[in-house]
Amino acid sequence: MSHALLSPPKQENPSHAGADTTSGGAATGHAAPLSPTAAHSRLTLRQRLDRWRRFLKVGLLQGTTLGKRWLRPELLSLTVELCRACNLRCTYCAMHGEVADRNRIHLPSTYFLDPALLETILKDLDAARTKIPLNLSYSGEALLHPRFVEIMNLLGRRGHASICGFTTNGMLLDEARSAAIVRNGIGEVCISVDGDGEGHELRRRRSAYSRIMANVLRLIELRDAAGSSRPRVTLKAVAGGCSSADFEAFLQTYLPKVQRITLIPEIPVHQQVRLPYRGLPSCSFPFTSLTVASDGAVALCCFDVGGMAVRDLRLNVRERGILEVFHGPEMTALRRAMLERRADALPRLCRGCTAYDTVGAFRPGRYALIERSSERTVYTSGMATTYLPGRRGLFSTLLGRWR
């Protein structure tokens, strides 16, 4: 298919990405002095107790049907897409790559999230029982947003930065953007790299491996120079990008420098709609999370790449608030249909989705410790394999997923 449909509108120029339009911000290329903010402080007792509460509730809602039936659904994580466009063409990407299917792609009315809409969403979240972790990545490259630095400042100003994170391909992680990330205390930045340079560039077309890794190391350098613990810098690789020996060399080089490296399988998301619904009500996403596209349209989860379910839900946070949508009649009916195993009442994507076989259901038996030494701790969740520097306890690593 032609990728013209997946390119941003010409009137919105991503070449200005990183320009700060706020009165007190720094223009692109002239970052303000770095200094740790109040968001960098250690977790309070209340925050720690809330982490435990979320950990237990997510486990009950994900791992048990009784939990879904008797516990009130609670928005525990939110994905808000900053940008729908992407500067790469990864071979396996169901949105921008060769396997992209226009029949399952929602083309948003705008490719860049309006910062005013994000501020409205943040105000809605302030009414929630607890601070809700915010992910700014969905089906595009967040750093392409022309007002990225302004958005980082907004998150810092409203006190949401420390529980916010995003995934990026790292190509545009320049000095100005990195400075804004560190200055505002963004919680986590995950960079997608597929092992060694040759394999990475073959699969992630238009990328430059050496440039990406230089950007990663510079972000770490800026963070350390500011005396901050944020952002946590993590790396994520899709399996098959390089040989086992090359991936081991990659681990030895970068694991001591970052907080986590995760290896995930290549999931054939574009094939899910061809699979039969198996009647398993174990998916937890509608009970604990929500995904919002760049134009405010609501998708079911991050596995709904491109927003196929947007057409079925017909919900938009521009018309109703986040919490009103999550607890509204449409989402309530969807959750009830899942529990009652009524496939005909589910969106088309859910009828054939296999995400609950991978990350949609929390099952303690899937978690296994592979290696624990003074150099690294390695565990599997049944789908992903996670590498952590140093010797860690398995339970503490699981709890860290909801930090």
N, C-alpha and C positions, 0 to 999 in steps of 0.2 A: 504494500500500500504506500501511497505517497505520505511523506511526513509533513507535508505543508499544513495539514489539519492540526498537527501537534505543535506548531510553532506559535510563539506569542504574537498578538496583534502588533502591527508595525508602529502604531502610534505610541505604544508603550516601550520605551527604549531601555533594554537591560544594560546597555553600555554605561549607564550612569549608576549602576549598582554600587551601593556603599555610600552614596552621597547622603549626608545628614541634613535634613531640611528643618530641623528644630532650631530654635534661636540659640540654644546653648551648646549645640553639637559641633563636632569637628567636620570639616569638609573632607572629601575623599583624599587620601594621601597625607592628611595632616591630623593624625590621631591626637586626642587630648591625653595629657599625662595619665599614666596608669596608677590606680590606687584601689586597694581592696575596699569594698563597701560593706554596709551592715548586712547585706544578704550573704556575706561570706562567713558569718559567725557560725559557731557550732550549733548542732541541733539542741533545742530546749527539751526539757523533760516531757512537755506536752506533745511536742513534735515526735519524740521517740515513741510515746504511747500510741499516738495516732498511726505511726508506721506499723506497729504491732496489730492495731485494730484493722487496718487495711489489709495487712498480710493474711490475717485469719479470715476476714470476710471474703477476700478474693478466693482463698482456698475453698471455702464452703460454696461459693457461687460457681466456681469453676469445676470443682471435683464432685459435687453431689447434686442429684436432682431434688432432694429434699430442701437443700439450701436455696435453690432457685424457686421452689414452691412457697417456702415459708419466710424467707428473708426478703425485705423490701429491696428492690434493685437500687443501686447507688452508683452514681457516676464517679468512678475512681481513676479514670484516665481519659484524656481528651486529645484527639489529633486535629490540628487545624493547619490546613495547607497554605503555606506562604506563597508558593509559586507552582503553577502547573507545567510550565515549560522546562526543558532540560537542554543542557549544552552538550550532552553525550548521546551516543546511540549504542547502548550495550546490547549485545547479540541476543540475550535472554530476557530483555525487559518487555513485559506485557503491555507497557504504555507507549514507550518511545522506540522500541527495538524492532527487529525483523519479525517477531512473532505477534506484534500488536494487531488487534482485531478491532476495526472501526465499529463493529456492531455492538461491542460491549464498552465503548468509551463514551463517557459524558463530557462533551465539550463545554467548558464553563463560559459564562458570559464575560468574565474577566480572568486573565491568567495570573494576575497579581492581587493578593489579598489587600483590601483597603485597611490601612492602619486604624481608621476610625471604627471599622467593624471589629477588628481585634480588640480595641479598647472597650467596646460594648460587651464583647464576650468576656473579657477579664472582669468587668463590673458584675456580670451575671455570676461568674464563678465566685466572687467575693461573698455571695449569698449562700454558698454551699457550706455544709457542715465542716469541711476541712479543705485545706489547700489541695487542688487537683493537679496532678502532674500533667504537663502540657508538652505535646510533641508537635513540632512545626514542620514535619516532613510527611508527605503522602505520595503523590504521583509526579513530583517534579523536583527541581534543584532549588533549595531555599535561598542559596546565595545569589541567585539571579534576580531576586527582588530588587528593584531600583531604590527602595527605601529601607534596605536591610538594617543599616546602622540606626536609623530612626526607630525601627521596631525593637531593636535590642535595648535602646534607651527607654522605650516605653515599658518593656518588661521589667527593667531594673527600677524604674520610677514607681511602678505599681506593686513591687514586691513579689513578682512571680518568677523572676529570673532563676533563682536557685533550684526550682523544681521544673525547669523548662529545659528541653534539649531538642536536638535535630540531627538528622543524618545528611551527609553531604558527600559528593564525589571529590571534594577538596581542591578542584582546579581553581576556584575563585577565592580560596581562603587566603587573601592577601593581608598586608599589614593593617590596613584600616579596619577591615572586618574583624580580624583577630583581636585587635585592640579593643573594639567595641564589645566583643564577647567577653574578654577578660575584665574590662572595666565595669561591666554590669553584672558580673558573677553568674553567667549562664551555667546551668547545672551540668550539662553533658553535651559534648560534640562527638558524634560517631562518624568516622571517615570510612567509606567503602573502598577497599583495595583487595584485589584478588591475588595475593601472594607476591610472586616475583614480577619484575617489570615487564618481561616479554609476554608472559601469559596474561597479565593485566591489560596491556594495551591491545592485545588481540581480541579480547572479549569486550573491553570497555572502550569502544572506538571513539576517537577524538580526544582521548585523555593522554597525559604525559606523566608517567609514573614518578620520575625523578622530581618533577615540579611538585607533585602532590605530597610526596614524603618530605620535601624541604618545607612546604607549608605547614605540615603537621608538627615538625620539629620546632619551627618558629613559633607556633601557637603555644607549645609547651614552654618554650624559652620565655615568652612574654608573661605567661601565667606565673612561672617560678620567680621571675624578676619582680612581679607585683606582690610576692609573698602570699599568694592565694592558693587555695586547694581546688578552685573552680576556674574553668570547667574540668570535669573528668574527661579525659581524652581516651576514646576507645576506637578500636579498628574492627571492621566487619568484612569477612571474605566469603565469597560464594565458592563452594567446593568445585573442584575441577579446573581451577585456574592455573595450577602448577603441580609439579610432582611432589610426592611426600617429602623428598629430600630438600627441595627448594622451599617448601612451606616450613620445614623445621629450621632452615637457615633464616627465614623470615621471622620466625618466633624468637630465635636467639638474638636477633638484631633489635627487634622493636618491643618485645614483651617487657623488658626492664624499663622501658621509657613511657609506657602507657598503662592505663588502669585495667584494661581488659581487651582481649582479642577473641572474637566469636567467629566460628566457622559454621555456615549454614548450607543446607543443600539447595540445589536449583529446583524451585517448586514450580511445576507447570500450571501456573494460575490460569492461563488462557484456555486450559483444557477442562477446567472444573465444571463448566456448564453442561458438558456432555455426560457427566456421571449421574447415576441414579441416586435419589435421596434415600438414605439408609435408615431413617427414622431414629437417629440418635439425638436426644435433646441435650447433649453435653456442651454445646457451644455456649461460651459465657460472654461473648462480646456484647450482645444487646443488653445484658444484665449489668455490665460494669463500665462500658466505654461508648464513645461516640466519635465519629469522624466527620469533619467539615471540609468541603472543597473550597477552593479559592474564591468562589462566587457566593459562598454561604450555603450551598446545597448540602444536604446531609446524606452521607453514605453509611453503610452498615458497619464497616470495619476496615482496617488497613489492608485486608486481603481482597477487598473490592477494588482492585487496581483499575483506575480509570473511572470509577463511579457508575458501574452498570446498574446497581440497585437504586441509584438516585432516581431513575425513571419510575421505579415502582413505589418508592416512598413519597416522593413529591413534597419533601419538607425542606425548609430553608430558615436558617437562624436570623436572616434579615427580617423575617415576618414574626418570629417568636423567639424568645430567649432560649439559651442552651438548656437550662434545667426544665423549662416548660416543654421543650421538644422531647427530652429524655423521658420525662414522666407523663407525656401526653398520651392520648388514646391510640395513636398509630403505633408507637413503640410498645405500648402495653399489649395491644392485640397481637403484635408480632411475637412477643415473648410468650404469650399464652399459646399461640399456634405451635411454637417450638416445643413447649412442655407437653402439649396434647398430640404432638407428632402429626399435625395436619399439613402435609406437604403442599397441598393445593392453596393454602393460605399464606405460604411463604414467598418471598421474592425469588425470582428465577435463580439467582446466584446461590441462595441458601440450599436449594433443592439438590444441587450437585457439588456443594463445597466439601472439601476434605480438610479444611483447616483444623477442625476439631480433632483430627488424627495427629496433628503436629503440635500446635500451641494453643488451640482453642479450649482444651480441657486440662486442668491441673491434676495430675495423677502422681503422687509421691513415688510410686514404683518405677516411674520412668527416669527418675533422677538417679544417677549412679556416679560415684567417684572413680575416675580413671587413673589419676596419678596425683600424689601429694608429696612434694619434696621441698627442700629449702629454696629451690629455684622457681618452682611453679606448682599451681594446683589446677587440675584439669577435671571437669565433670561434664556429663551429657544430660540433656533434658529429654532425650528421645528423638529430638530433631536436631537441635544445635549442639555444638561442642564448644565449651567456653574455657579459655585459658586465662588464668590470673597469675600475676607475679607473686612469688613467695608462697609460703605455706598457709593455707586457709582452711577453715572448717566449712563443711558443706552447708550446714544450716545457716551460717552467717552469710554465705554467698547467695542463698535463696532469698533471705530477708533483704539483702541488698538490692534485689530486683525492684522493690517497691520503695526505695529510699527517696 
